[in-house]
Structure formats: structure tokens, C-alpha cells
């Protein structure tokens, strides 16, 4: 689960929810994604020493972290954090920083304080699936319907498989409703959550990376049904116990003794108000609570191909299959392995997973050939969501300090200047994230948070959403046909080209879990924002003119100039403008409120959602009809040309809102989203 407070897309990488400000590329506060991509390391400085990790000793790592972490916590306004580094089958360093309970000034204890790693929980679900695979109880390439007691419809005749689920290529749209709850009473059984609503399939399976918490929960449900054990019990018996993970749990509500040891969650240190325990209805996707010591044992087991202190959670061949079987995204970019992201950096083969809830932000990286792993988690979002600077910045700095390039990096030849400008022009434009709500009203949110690619005069491209830590857009230089590299890091961006046109692109570190697809003409910001906000402004001006004109007439003692059918049409269009404005404004207001308050996304709010959608579904068509009738009346009357022009503007506004109501699925009568 991943919660990120960045542009819409990044926000989606929390439990999988996101909202964005109306302006293109504006920063937003979003619900967590039970997942977020792991960071990729920047290239090392030119004087970096090639070779092994000789510098990586307990003393050096501790001295380095003791210099990095306290300053980072203070600068980002984060309350507390844990960091653990493992090497060669042992814990090299395991340390807590800051506070687990700010009010009580309780320091973080790496051995005893539980953090919420969010979507890193998925790695346990994937490990459980692979245990059943090696036992011959499930088949990664079989239709998952044979393992569950409800039916997932095929898409273009193709079923969903566990391989699709583990590589996030099921083609399912985003699910947001009830993802995170702040009250224990709102926890629903896993099967009830899954069966309530099966999200639409919007891509053929195996074709398009689109991260899915819902699909992950299906995998957890399969583990539960095939094993005959409740999911949390299965994880305890078959993963926690052999790995000696004594302070870890997927249970909700959490056991009282472990709850007392769990770090509080915060917005920031300066805010200081502890937040409620976060309950995850799609539990296999993000409900884990664990200490960094326990997470170290899990990392060691995977680094040692499934073995920890003589105990095996996977056979070596199964672990290698899990770590090395990749699903291609776009071009040469990092792949999605069976549950892990590929995050190879500085030539060191790496797999990883990130995770965010509303308050906790975590990353886990495994450098397979070096037998090294690092895990970091924070208990606050920090100032303006800056906790990511600790998580991403720490991992990047760790790689550059302790894992320099094995071989000197050859400078990419690039392409000639003319080709670079031509390709930059081809990729420039507006794109939609493959990870989005598509069949329900939350699609409106995603239309407000599209990704823009800009061609620069020097042949490079910029993607404002992919900002550097400073907030400045990165500059990408083309290093081979339709493959670009950030000029200040090792991250790459690549595009798919069909019939001479760029159809989609992605960039590291996001390529393994989502791509960006060319937006339709009406979805581009100049068109979409004009249709939406321009129409609402036209209605607002019409409504405001009502009392203003009345006050002017009263002040100057003037009579109402219209009579008969003209007066009737004039009054009716103003009433229609008011009703449609209130309905669409209420819908937009609800969406914005949902972004800042997860309680509005719980099943308890379904009645409000249904009521507002029903109102919109009724008034938008009626409003469009009224506006066309009004335009006809005004155009065939003797009224002035400005009145006739405004009647045309209003008809266009009402019809635009009706179009968007259908196109963005605001029109409807359900609370499924």
C-alpha cells in the first residue's frame, strides 16, 4: 500500500488512491497506495571506487547513518524511523531513530517497535503463493477462477492467472472504496470485500502493467482457500514461525501485546497528533505490522534463496524463479518480477518493493549478487509529504556509497541532434496512467492528474510529474532510439512506437507497475479543463447574474424587460444552471473531500455517494435539454445578439458537462469505485 503526497500519479502509489488539484501537474494529497515503486539509485560520482563493498562494515554504516538520519528527520519533519542493513546472512546494522510515541517521548526500538510497511506486505503474499506453487497446489498459469468461489469474467476471452496477478498485468482498474479504514468496526471479511465489486478489466491480461491491490488480495484469498487456513494464520505458520518473526502480524484487529508495541502514525512532528491505527480491508495487500528485526530475517531468507538459519520457506529453485522471472514493461526498462520490482542500480542486480499507508512510508531493497539488503520505514508523511526524501534518498545514497559500479560505465552514444528533436516532438503530449479508475466517477480525478511530456529546444524532454528531490523537473536525454536517460541519474524513460506514433511510455522506477498511455483529444488539459471548469464558470456567471440584475433593477427602479416565453425561458435556464451547478459542484466537492478524509471512502458513506450520483444523473440530461430549448427560444426571438451568443455558450456548457458525466462515469447510481 502506498500513500504519497505528490502529483496525482505518485499519490496513486499508496493504497492505490489519488486525487489531484484542478491545475495540470499541481501537487496533491492522496490516499495511500499499498505500493510504491522502489527508488533507483543515481549514478555514482565519477571518482567512485569500482569493486566490492569493502567499506560496508558495521562501524562505517552506523557512523554514516548516524550522520544522515537525525538530520533527515529534522529537515523533513518526520517523527521516527527504522533502518536495517543485512549482509552475508546476518544483520549488519539495525537501528531506530526518533520517536515511536511523540507524546510520551518513547524512542524507536528497532527490535521491539512495529512499523507498518504497507505494500511491502505483498511480498509475504507472493511468497505464500510460491510455497503453494512448489507444492503443486496452484498453477501460476491457470485460470484463477478454479481456486475461488466467485467468478472473474474473462477479457477478450482470456482469464486472469496468478502470473498476471504477481506481475500486475491483470488489466484491472484501480479500486479505492474502503481501502483504508480508521475504525475497527469497518473491517470486513476478505471474501466480502472481494465479492462486493469486481473491478472492470480495461486491458488484456499480460499486456499492460497496472498495479492492483484488489488483484493482490485475490492471491491472498487463494492462499486461504487452497491451504484451508485463514490468510493471517497461514502467514504466521509458514513464514513468520520458520523465520523467527516473533513481532509481526497481518491480523486485524492486531493482537493487544503487539498493538502496544506499534509505532504511532503522524502527519508530521510539528503537527504532533497521533493518528488512528490503519485497517486495510484488502489485507493481503498491505496490513502487515512488523519490526525491522523481523523484516531483516525475511530479507535474509530471500537473499539466501529461501533459507534462514537452517529453515526453508522456499526451495532454492522456487526462490530463483520468483526473483528472476520478469514481465517486460516498455523497451529495456526494469521489469516486474514475480512480486518484486527489478531495481538494478550501478550494475548491481537488485529487486525491491516499496510501501505506503497514510502515515508510514517504507522501502525494501535486495542486492542479490552482493547478498546485501536494506529496509527503511518512517512513521510520518513529513512536511509536504517529504518522508519520501528519507526513504528514496537513503537508498540512493546507500547504493552510491557501498555499491559502486562493478565496471566503468560507458557513455551512451546517444542519437544525432535532429533525431533527438524529432523523437522529442513525437513523445510530447498528454498521457493517462494505466493505473486508474476507469468505469466509475473516480475517473474524473485521474483526468485532472494527467502526465505531460514536453519537448525542450535542445532535444531533451521534461516530465514535470517526475520531479527531482528539489521539486525541479528532470531533463531526459535520448541515449538510443526512443530511450532517454535522466541527465542527473541512472533512471531511464522509454516509449513504445506503433506506426510512427508514440502510444505509451514509462520511466524508472515506475515502469514495472504502470505505463502512461496517450490521452484522447478530449482528455488533454486544454480541452478537458475548458469543458469542465469553463462550463461551470458559465453556469456560475448565469446564476450570479440573477440576484445582481434584480438588485440593479431595484436600485434604478427599472422593470424586468422580458415577458411571455422569453421571460419564462430566462427564468428556467437560470434555475437549471443553479441546479446543475450545485449537483456537479457537490460531486467535485465530495471527491476533493475524499482525498483528505479516508472516512468518506468507507461503505458508511455509500448513501451519500449514491445520492449525489443519482442527482447528477438526473439533472445533467435535463439541464442539457433545457439549455438547447433555451437556445432555440432565444435565437428565434428578438433579443439582442449578446443574449443569443450567451444562450449558445450555455448550451455548449450544459452539453459539455453531460458529455463529461458520461465519459468520466460520473453519471450512475452505484457506490462502487
Secondary structure, 3 states (H helix, E strand, C coil): CEECCCCHHHHHCEECCCCCCCCCCCCCCCCEEECECCCCCCCCCCCCCCCCCCCCCHHHHHHHHHHHHHHHHHHHCCCEEEEEEEECCEEEEEEEEEEEECCCCEECCCCCCEECCHHHHHHHHHHHHHHHHHCCCCCCCCEHHHCCCCCCCCECCECCEHHHHHCCCCCECCCCCCCEECCHHHCCCHHHHHHHCCCCECCCCCCCCECCHHHHHHHHHHHHHHHCCCHHHHHHHHHHCCCCCCCEECCCCCCHHHHCCECCEECCCCCCCCECCCEECCHHHCCCEECHHHHHHHHHHHHCCCEECCEECCCHHHHHHHHHCCECCCCCCCCECCCCEECCECCECEEEEEEECCCCEEEEEEEHHHCEEEEEEECECCHHHCHHHHHHHHHHHHHHHHCCCCCCCCCCCCCCHHHHHHHHHHHCEEEEECCCCCCCCCHHHHHCCCEEEEECCCCCEEEEEEECCCCCEEEEEEEECCEEEECCCCCEEEEEEECCEEEEEEECCCCCCECEEECCHHHCHHHHHHHHHHHHHHHHHHHHHHHHHHHHHHHHCCCCCCCHHHHHHHHHHHHHHHHHHHHHHHHHHHHHHHHHCHHHHCHHHHHHHHHHHHHHHHHHHHHHHHHHHHHHHHHCCCCCHHHHHHHHHHHHHHHHHHHHHHHCCCCCCCCCC
